[in-house]
Amino acid sequence: MIARRLGCALLSAATAVAVSVAPATADSAGYADSTADASVPSLVLATPDYQPAVWVPAAKSNYTVADRPNDYPVDMIVIHSVEGSYASAIKTFQDPNRHGSAHYVVSYTGQVTQMVAEKDIAWHAGNWDYNTRAIGIEHEGFASNGFPTKEYYGSARLAASICSRWGVPMDRNHVIGHNQVPDPDNPNLFGGSDHHWDPGPHWNWSGYLALAQSYAAALPSPPRMMLTATAFSGNGNATVRWQPARTCHNPIDSYVVVVQPGGTQITVTGTTTSASFTGLTNGVNYSFTVTAYNSDGHDSVGSNTVTPGPTCTGANLTANPSSSPAGGAVVFTATSSVCANPKYQFSIQDAKGNWVVQQPFGGNSWTWDSYGYAAGAHTIRVSANHPTGDPSQPEASAELTHSLTPFSMTDWHAVYDMSQAPTSWVSGRSQTFPVKVTNAGDVIWPSEGYGRVDLIIHFATVSGGSATRSKWLNLKGFSMPANLAPGKSVTFSVTIAGPTSSGSLVLEALMLKEHHFYFQQWQPVTVSVAAPDKTAGYDMSKAPTSWLAGQSQTFPVTVTNTSTYTWLATGYNRTLLDLHFMPIAGGAAKRSTWLTNQYFSLPANLAPGGKVTVNVAVTAPAKPGALVLEALMLKEHNFWFQQWAPVNATVASAVWAASYNLAGAPASWTAGQSNTVTVTVTNAGNITWPSTGSYRVDLELHFTTRTGGSVNQKYWLTNQAYSLPGDLAPGNSVTMTVTVKAPSSKGSMYLEVEMIKEHQFWFLQVASVPVTVS
């Protein structure tokens, strides 16, 4: 059954929020449906984070599973307007192709639906950083209009609950509109990457926050610790630091820090965010738990593990080469004494005397890519710490001055061996071969970092290296396994696919210093690229030409292998049959117009000249009209075939309609009494009703004080669902005798019947009879 929950109670009119109404404008959130529809399609009932909410999960492709606050803190609420109806937002976030979602949707009446768990990251802000730290709330309506009082109430209660549970302050620095989210690619623009302006100028921020603050004041305010604590160790001691715990309104009274093993604890004030322990044993692994307390509760986080030990001394630094041309790679190696398994941090002094960290504490070597540095003397510093030492307090350090001579491209010289490159290729097909490259210059080639040196292999119509880049047809880069010193060679295993162009072409090798320059040497090989074998025959004579929107039909398609190679039925490069609806035929070149596409595997490998019949179950698109159903073969991960087979098809709108006969229903009932009721239901639409599965059609009976079907669910006193005995075709009827239980309430009311397509929608047709419950 569809999950149902009544909306939460509202405040009296004395605390109403003033709102205004203005004409609607364009849709800033991208929803096409602008109808104010209070019906809510729901999936499986789950326990929402906000208890008054209805749980309707968004499609899994529309959000990121996370573990907040363990991986990201939650410190913000982003307010959105749907630019459409409550129901349209819910439907949109259930669409797996939407790639967007919000944690909550609030209706005009204040009803709340949760669609993404608060621990997970909804995609709503158009800025990943804000998404990770925020809970998004969509509101039914339009940014160009005002919002109803009840909607403010429902949303403010939700925001207050978030404040209570997460400690997000109820102020304008932490509760913001979508229009305040920076564009991640241009910080001077706002509204996220798409520059939305919701919730718009009519959103009553002062009234909304006043409501949220008043609700929050009545809720608990337990501490909420963020992320993890960070510990560092010294010689027989350790220090642990943490981010301040947040609360909705009650301050933190104290923190208690416990070390294990040993169980020693230190208590500090609620404004302190660090604690130090002495008397620890060197070589023992210690971890810490930090717990924040106030009058409403407590919350804890753990720390990393640290191992106290003797501090490092006697740091030393060497360079290879001792001097070099500007632009080359220089390998610095560090050593130190006393400490076990030391870690090293490398820094370089800039022209103003500031030390700039180049490699944080880690391994004992660092490769300096000196491209972009001026000729002359440069000072490098290494700092040494034992493995879990405090990086802000180096235990030992050493400095070294390295001299750079002026940059020259003659220092960067490569020699290539392309003798084993294939000379015969097929467009779209990959081949693997070795390429040997020798560093014939005077500088070390770095294998990592922003300015690493990579091998570029590309097909082109003419040779000429980077000067003829406009003639390149494709390219692929390959990384070196390690730095390459002058005079040394490396052999790459290269895999690349032939280009889409065919004929006599050039396959060329060229080294690239990433983000800086191409080498002046290249090595071409003349190759012949054949057109791919993309031929197939189809028999689509059994394909239906009449369809209903969303309808599935099964029919046979016979395909013939007219190529010169065997089609594989399994594996990475298998050949598949694709069926798709589209406005105009045209094969893969028209893929942007495809409305659907479904793949079907071959039952077995198919040799050249062979035929196979595949029984396909194809589903029509939601869009009705005169369309084309097209068959097209695909060699997976390689290419689409050059032949296709279209069939003209008409897709009609699906009609889900019902009529009912409740004439035999008892008119008098006793409270809590069960009676049998006979109902005849007729399929008055044009599509067969399924009787099983997640999207089956069920009969639903309920007692209600107001007729009108699902739009008046809040007046329902009971509801019971009954499965059809079998699928029901258009025009057919079924008579069902079911047992119905009267409500505990007494008085005059109605017994009402309405069909439901589970997990999708209620039918628009209802039937009711007046009854008396005594």
N, C-alpha and C positions, 0 to 999 in steps of 0.2 A: 504493500500500500504506500501511497504518497505520505510522507511524514507531515504532520500538521501541528502547529502550536499557535495559540492566541497571542496577539500583540501585548506588550507589557503595559501596565497601567500608566496613565498620564497625570501630570500635575493639574491643579485647578486653574481656571481661567485667570486667576489673579497673578499668576506667574508667567503668563503667556509671552511669547516672543513676537514682537511686531514684525510682520512680513509684508511684502508688496508683490504685485503681479504685473509682469510686463510681457510683451509679445515674444514668442520663441524665435530663436535664430538658428544658425547652423550648428551641427552636431560636433562638439569639440572632443567627445570621447569615442566617436566612431560608431555609434549604434544607429541602425536604420529604423528601428521601431520606436515611434514616439507616442504610442498609445499608453495611457495610464491604466494598466491592468493589474489588479491586486492578486490574481491567481499566481501560485508559485509552483512550478514543476520541481519535484524533489527526487533524490535518489534514496540511498539507504540512511535511515536515521542513525546518527552518531551523537556522541556527547560533545556539544560545542564548547569552546573556551568561555564564551559568554552565554550563560545558561538560558536566558529568554530567547536566544536566537534559534532559528531553524537551520539545520545542517544540510547544505546542498553542495557536495564537493565539486570544485572546478575540475576541468580536464587536466590530467597529469602533465600534459605538455604545455600548460599555461602558467606554471610556477616552478620554483626550485625547492626541493626538499632540503631542509636545514635542521639545525638543532639549537635554535636561539634559546637562551642567551649564551650558550656555551661556545658558539662559533661567531656570533655577531651580537652586539648589544642592541636592545630595542629602546630608543630614546625619542621617538617622534611619532606623531599621527599625521597622515596626509588626507585632507578633505577633498573629495571629488564630487562632481555632478555627472550623472549618467548620460545626459543629453538624450533621454528616452525614458522608458518605463522601467519599473522594478523588475517585471518579468523579462523584459528584453535584455537587461544586464545579466540576469541569472542565466538566461539561454546563451548569451554570448560567451560567458566565461566557461560554459560547459562544452563549447565548440573547440575541439582539439586543434583546429587550424587558426584559432584566434591569436595565440601567443601573447595573452594578456590576462590579467585577473586582478581582483582586490580581495582583501581578507573578508570584508563585510559589504553588504548592500542594504540600505535603509529605504523603506517605502514612504510614500506620502503620509500613510497612517501611522508611521513609527515602527512598523514591523521590521525585524532584522533577520537577514539570512547570512550565515557564515559560509564561505566557499573555500577558504584556505586556512589551515591551522595557523595560529599565531606563531608557532615555532618555525614555520616555513616562510619562504620569501615569495610574496606575491609580486607580479610584474605590473606595476601600476604607475610608477613615478616617472618613467623615461630617464632614469638616472640610477645606475646600479648601486652606487654608494647609498643613496636615499632608500632604495628598495630594501637593502640589507638591514637598515636601522629603523624602518618605519612599519607601522600597521596602516593599511589603506582602507578607507571607508568611502564607498560610492553612495550617492544619494539620488533617488528618483527625482527627475526634473531636468531643468535646463539652466545653464549658467546665465542666460539672459533674463530669466524670470526670478520671482521670489520663491520661497519654499514654505510649505505649510507649518503651522505651529507644532502639530503632532510629530512631524518629521524631525524638527529640532529636538523635541523631548526625547524621542527614541534614540537619536544619535548621541545626545548629551549623556544619557544613561550609559550607553555603550562606552563613550570616551571616559566616563568616570570609572567604569569597571576596569578599563585598561590602565588608568592611573593607579587604581588600587592594586592590581595584580603585577604591573610592570614598573610602577614608579615614574611614568612619563608625566612631567609637570603639565598642569592645565594652564598654559600660557601661550602667547603668540610666537614664542621662540621654539616651542616644541609641538604645538598644534598648528599646522600651516595648511595653506591651500595648495592645490596642484600648480597654480600659477606662480608659486614662490620657489619651486624646485629648479635649480640651475640646469641649463643645458650642459651635459657633461663634456661636449665638444666646444662649447663657447660660453664661458662663465658669465659673460655680459648679457646673455639671453636667458629667459626663464620659461617655465612651463614644461620642463623636461626636454627630451630630444625632439619632440613634436610641437613644442611651444603651445601647450594647452593654456587656457585662461580660466578654467573652472576653479572654484565653484561660482565665480563671477562677482560682479559688484553688488548684488542684492543679498549676498550671504551676510547674515547678521552676526558678526564675530563677537561683539561685546555681549549680546544677549546669550549667544550660544555658550561662550566660555563661562559666563555667570551661572548658567544652568549646570554645566558640567562640574564647576567648582562646588556648587551647593550639593550636588549628588555625591561627589567624591568625599566631601567632608563627613558624610554619614556612613562611609564605607571603611573597612579596615585599611591600615597603611603599613603593612609589613615591609621589612627591608627586601631589596632585590639586589643581589651581588651580580656584577657583570664580568663575563669572560672568566679568566683565571688569574690567580695570584702569581707573581714572578719572584722567584727566589734566586739569590746569589750567595756564594760561599767564600770564605777566606780561610786563614790558617786557624782551625779550631773554632770557627764562628760562621754565622750565616745571617743574612738579612732578607726579609720577605716584604714585598710591596704589593699593593692592590689598588684598584680604582675605588673611589668612594661609592658605597652602596647608595641606591636611590630609594626614596619612599614618596608616596603620594602627598602626605602632609605631616606625618609624625617624624621628627628627626631621629637619627641614629643615636642610641644611648652609649653603646660601646662596641668594641670588636674584641673577640677572643681568638688568639692565634695558638694553635697546638702543633707541636713538632712530633713526628714519628720517625724512628722509634724513640721511646722514652716517655712520651706523653706530657712533657713539660709544656705549660701554657703561660702566655702573657696576655694581660688584659690592658687595652688602651682606650682612650676616649673616642667618642663618635666622630671627632674631627681629625683623627690621626689615621694615616694610611700606610704605616710601615712599622715593623717590629724587628728587633735584633736579638739573636741568641748567641751566647758564648758557652764555652765549656763543651763544645761538640768534639767528637772523636774523628780525627783525620782518617780518610779512607772509608768511612761509613756513609751510605746513601741516606739522605734525609729528605722528607717532604713535609709540607705544611698545609693545614686547613685553617681558613680564616672565616669566622662566623660573625655576622653583624646582628645586633640585637636592638629592638625597641619594644615599646609596650604592646605592639600588635603581633610580634613574632620574631622570627630569625631566618637567616638564609646563609648558606655556606658556599665557598669555592675552594678547590684544591690548588696546589702549586705544582710546578715542575720539581723534579728530583735534583738535588745538589749533593756534591761530595766534597766536604772540606779537605784541604790539603796544603802543603807548604807552597808559598808563593814563588813565582818565577823570578830568577835573577839572571844577570849576565847575558842579556839579549844581544844578538849579533845579526848583521844583514850583509848579504853579498849580492852582486848583480852579474848577469850573463846576457850580453857582453858587458864589459866594464864601461864602454862608451859606444855610441851607435848613431847612425843617421836618424834625424827626426822622421817619425812615421813608422819606424820599425817596432817590433815587439821586444821588450826587455823582461827577462825572468828574474825576479827577486826571490831569494831563499833566506829563511830566517832560522835561527837556532836560539836556545836558551838553556839555563841550568836549573837544577834543584827540583822544579815542579815536574810532575808526571803528566804525560800526554798534553803538552801545552797547546793552546790555541793562539793564533796570531791575527792581528789587524794591521792592514797596510794603509798608509795615508800619504798624500803628496801636499807640499806647501805651495799655495798659489802666490801670485804676484804681490798680494797685499799681506802676506805672512800668515794667512789662515791655513789651518790643516784641514784637508778635505779627505774624508774616508773613501778609499777606493775599493777595499775588500773588507767586510766586517770580520769579526773573530771567526777563524776557521783554520784551513790548512796552512802549511808552513811555506807555501810559495804563492806568488802572484805574478801574472803576466801583465805588464804595463804596455798598453797600446799607445805609443807616443805620437800617433798622427794627430795633428792639431796643436801640438806643443811647439813653442818656438825653439830655435837653436839656442844652446847655452846650458848653464848649470841648473839642475833641478834637484831639490832635496826630498828624499823619501824617508819616511819614518815607519818602523815596525814596533808594535806594542805586543807584549806577551802576557798571557794570563793562564792560570791553571783552568781546566775545562769548564768549571761552573763559576768562575770569578765574575765580578761585576765589570761589564764592559766600559762603564763610565769611569773606572778607576784602574788604569793599567798598572800591572805589577812591575814590569820592566820594559824598557824601550831602547831603541838604537836608531841612529840616523845615518844616511849615506847620500852623498852628492853624486849625481849621474850627469854626464855631459852629452848633449846632443849636437851633432853636426847638422848643417842645413839640409833640408829635405830635397831629394832629387828622384824623379821617376826612374832613373837608370839603376837605382838600388833595388827596384822591384822588377824581377825578370823571371819568366817561367818558360820551361821547355816541356812539350807534351809528346806522349807516345800514344797515338790513336790507331796503331797498326792493327788492332784486333776489333775495331768497330765494324759491324756489319754494313755491307753496301747495298743490300736488298731489304726493303721494308714494305709493310702494308699499312696503309693509313689506319690509325686507331689501335694498332696492335703493338704491344710492348716487346722489347728485346733487352737482354742484359749482356754487358760486355765490360772488360777492364780498360781503364784509362790511367796511365802512369804519368805523374806530374813531378817535375824536378824544380826545386828552388835554386835558380841559377843567379840570384841576386846577392845583395850584401846584408839583408836584414832578415830577422826571424819572422815568419808568417804566423800570426796568432790564430788559434783554432776556435776560440770562444770570444764572446763579448760583442759589443756593438759594432766594432770594426774588424770582425774576424775575416779570414780569407776563405772563400768558398770556390768550388769548381762549378762553372755554369756550362751545361750542355744544351744546345739548341739546334733546331732545324731552321734553315734560311733559304731564300731564293738565290742569294749571292753571298760570298764570303767577305770578310772585312772587319770582324770583331765588333766592338761597340760602335764604331763609326757607321755601321750599316744596320743598326737596331731596328730601323723602320721596316727592314726586310725579314726580320725574324718571324717564324711561324709558330713556335712554341719554345718553352725553355723549362729547365729543371735544375735546381741547385743541389749540391752535395757537400756535406761538411767534412773537414779533415778530422781524423781521430785524435790528433795532438798537434801542438805547435811544430812547425817545420823549419829547421835551421837551414842556413845557406849550404848548398851542396847536397842536401838530403832529398830523397824522393818518397812519394807516397802513391800507392795504387788504389784507385777508387773502383768499386763495383757499381756500375752505372746501369740503371733501368729507366728507359724512357719509351714513350709511345710515339709511333709515326704521326706526323701532322695530318690534318684533314685535307690539305692540298696533296696532289699527286704529281708525278713527273720526275725530272732530273733536278735534284735539290742538293743542298750542302748540309752536312752534319758537322758542327763546329764546337771545339772546346775553348774555354776562355776563363781565366781566373778573375775573381771580383773581390776587392776589399769592401765589404759591405758598408753601405752608406757613405763611401768615400770615392772610390774610383775603380774602373776596369783596368786590367793590365793591358799593356801595349802589344803583347804577343798573343796570338791565337793559332789554332791548328784546325784547318778544314779537311773534311773527307767528302768526296763526291759520292752521292748515294742515289738510288732509284726507289721512289715510293709509289707502290701500286695502289689503285683504288680498292677499297675494301669490298669484300664479297658480301653484299647485303641484300640478297634476293630471296624471296619467299612467295608461295602461292597460297591463296585463301579461298575457302568456300563458306560464305556467310548466308547461304540461301535459307537456312532454317532460323535465322535470327528474327525475333518478333519485331514488327514495325509499330505496334501500339503498346504504349507503356503508361503507367501512372507514376507521378512524382514519388520517389522513394521506394517504388515497387521493385522486388527482386524476381527475375525469371531465369529459368534454366533452359539451355538449348545447346546443340552441338555445333562446333566450328571445326572444319577440316583444314589442316595446313599442310603444305607440301614443301619439302626442302629442295629448293632449286639451286642451292649453292654447291660448291665443290668440296665442302668439308662437313664432317659430322657435327650435328647439333648435340651438345651435351645437356642431359636432363638435370644434372646435379652439379654442385661445385661452384666455385667463385665466378667462373665464366660460363655458367649455364645459359641456355637460350629459353626465353619465356615468351608466352603469348600475352599481349596487352589488349584489353578492351576498354574503350573510353567513349564518352559522349562529348560532343563538341558542336559549335554552331555551323562550321564549314569544314569539309574534309581537307586533309593536307599533311597527314603524318606527323613526324616529330618536329617538323618546321613550324607547326601550329600549336606546339605544346602549351604556349601561354594562354590559349583559348580553351583548353580542355576543362570540362566541368567535373569529370570523374576520371579515374583510371584504376583498373584492377589487373593484377598479374595472375597468370595461370601457368603452372609447371607442366612440362611434357611428361607423359607417363614413363618414357624410356628414351635413351639416346636415339636420334633419328639420322640415318645415313643419307647421303646425297641421293635425291630421287625418291626418297621415302615419303609416305603420307601417314598422318595420325589424326584421329578425331578426338577432340578435347571437349568434354561436357563442362560448360561454364555456367556459373550462377552469377548473373550481373545485376547490379542495382542501379536504377535510373536516378538521375540527379533530382534535387529539389526544384530546379527551375523547369517550368513547363514550356511547351512550344514545339516548333518544327526544328528538329535537331538531326545530327548524324551520329550513328553508332559505328565506330571504326575499329578494325582489327589491325594490329601492327606487332611484328616480332621485335624482340630486344635481346641482344647478346649482353648479358649483365656485366656492368663495369667496363664495357667496350663501346658499343654503338647501337643505335636504332637502325633497323633495316630500311631500305630505300623504297620498298613497296608497301602499300596498305590497301585495305578493302573497306570502303564505306557502305553503310546501309542507311537510307533515309528512315527516320523514326519520329513518331509524334508522341510527345510526353504530355499527358493531361494532368491537371491538378488532382491530387488525392482528396477524396471527400470522406470524412469520418462522421457519420450521422446515424442516429438511432431513433426508433419510436418504441413506445412502451404501452402495455395494457396492465393496469393495476386494479382493474374493476373488482376483483375478488378479495381485495385486502380488507381485513377486519377494521371496522370503524371504532370499536371500543376496545380498550386495552387496560390492563392492570399494571401499575408501576412495577418494573422489574420482571414482568411476565414475558415468556417466550411463546410465540405463535408461529404457525406456518403461513407463508404468504406465497401465492402463485403469481408469477410475473411472466408475461410474454414479451420478448424483446425481438425487434426486427432490425436487421442491418439495412439501413436506409441510405448507405453510402455506396461507393464504387470500388471498395477494396476489401478483401477478406480479412476478418478479425482473427488474429492468432489467439489460441486458447492456452498456450504454454509459453515459457520463456520469460526473460526479464521485461519484455515490452508487450506482454499479453494484454488482451482486453478483458476486464473483469466487470461484473455487475456489482453496483454499490448501493446499499439501502441505508438510510439514516432518518432519524426523527429530528425535526427542526422547528423552530418557532417562526422562521421566515423562509419562504420558498425562494428559488432562484438558482439552486445548484451550488457549485463550488465557490462562486464569488461571495456567497454568504456563509462560508464555513464557520465563522465565529458564532453563528446561531445554531449550529448543529449540536444536538444533545447526545447522539450516538452515531456510530458509523460502522457498518459491517460489509465486507467484500466477499464475493462468491465467484468462483471460477466457472467459465463456460464448459459444458461437457465436451465440446469439440470446436474446431475452427468453424466460423460462420461466414458463408459467402454472401455477397451483395444480394439483397432481395429475400434472403431466407430468414426464418424466424426460429426461435427456440423458446420453449416454455419451461421455466424452472420453478420448482417448489422448494423454498428455502425457509429456514428457521430464523426468526428475527426476535430480538429481545428488546422490550420496551425500556425507556429510560426510567430513572428513579424519580424524575420530576413529574408533576401532575398538571393537568390542565388541557386546554385546547391547543393543538399543534398539528403538524403535518408529517406523514410518512412519505418520503421522497426517494425516487430512484434516479440514478445517473450512471452512465458508463464511464470507465476510466481506462486509458491506455497507460499501463503502469510505467512509472518513471519518466513519463513524457507529458501527458496532458489529460484534462477532463473533457468529455464531450460537451458540446454546447446545449444539447437537448436534455431536458429533465421532465419528469412527470411526478405529480404529487396528489395525495388524497388527504382530506382533513380527517383527523382522528382525535379521540378524547382518551386521555390517560388518567385513570382514577386510582 
